[in-house]
């Protein structure tokens, strides 16, 4: 699956505390309110002495609540799956490092070495970052991870490429990670698009995940992000090669996603509207085909049914009709929605090609400068409201071919890109987060390597 990048989430402040009524239990969980640290316990669930049910606790802090966590003692910082169990970043014959950041679990990261050391195979490494306060911390986390990879690569005469699409491998030469869900997806993808298998095996992104304060803030950030996303994608286009050849695209990755699965991918027209609502997004997700359900330890292929059909038990499968959909099923389904901007408990900005080290930090810095600055967000909300939906969607289709040389609203796209970068720069300056050298987050928007200009190739026209 496509590699994902960073998460930056600020701590919210100003939360108010509800008053405590001594001697009563408003949630009827047998623990009085003066002692109850979990006041919203669902009815009928068993609680501990603090009034907390397993569905409200996350004892090992891995992001999966105790009631569904099948690996309850996961070490701190370990990347886990929906069941709360550690995810090996790669599984093969040769262990390479005992402790690998950010997954400090002995002997989990393994890699297959190419014995003749010729460039034949491409491997993807996926880093999902922690929730951090500022982009400096995010960048430090990424660099620590990349430095370890680079050290290993140098010892084994390997190289690391920052690109959005595998530049060498042919699809028929690649194999899938042996997971049941990937088997289901690989069989379904060719039914709904011509490039879904390429997406699963040959694409790579850097992703920024940002927070919101309330529903109004979420809607404004989501709509603005969708409207400017084709411009951002143009800025970060970085995959012009396919099977060792330049094939007249500046982003093979974006091109691949555009014919993966139209139902669950892309930029939806409704996402561009000032009247967009959360209910609208939920309705959209409900009508997308569900990939799988895990029932009594068995993975079921559910690609014949929308999530809504499974929820309402409108299926021809007895096992599926007898199953009661859970909130975890909904969370799993949300993670299989591949729109360019995706909603979960945070906003995912998914459109950028992977790039060189500096570009990895630039992507979250850009989005933080835009979306975490109230003035920038309000300005773009008003400015982009006059943009025609068809113009935005047409630009989205044009970007993989022309990149920043695309045309948008009678101007070259790079002019719009410069305007957005200026706004992001101002937003980061106002945040005022300094690193150990006294530099603010704007230093992450631009490369410090003077040789970059000489190394670049004009692939825009």
Order of alpha helices (4+ residues) and beta strands (2+ residues): beta-beta-beta-alpha-alpha-alpha-beta-alpha-beta-beta-alpha-beta-alpha-beta-beta-alpha-alpha-alpha-beta-beta-beta-alpha-alpha-alpha-beta-beta-alpha-alpha
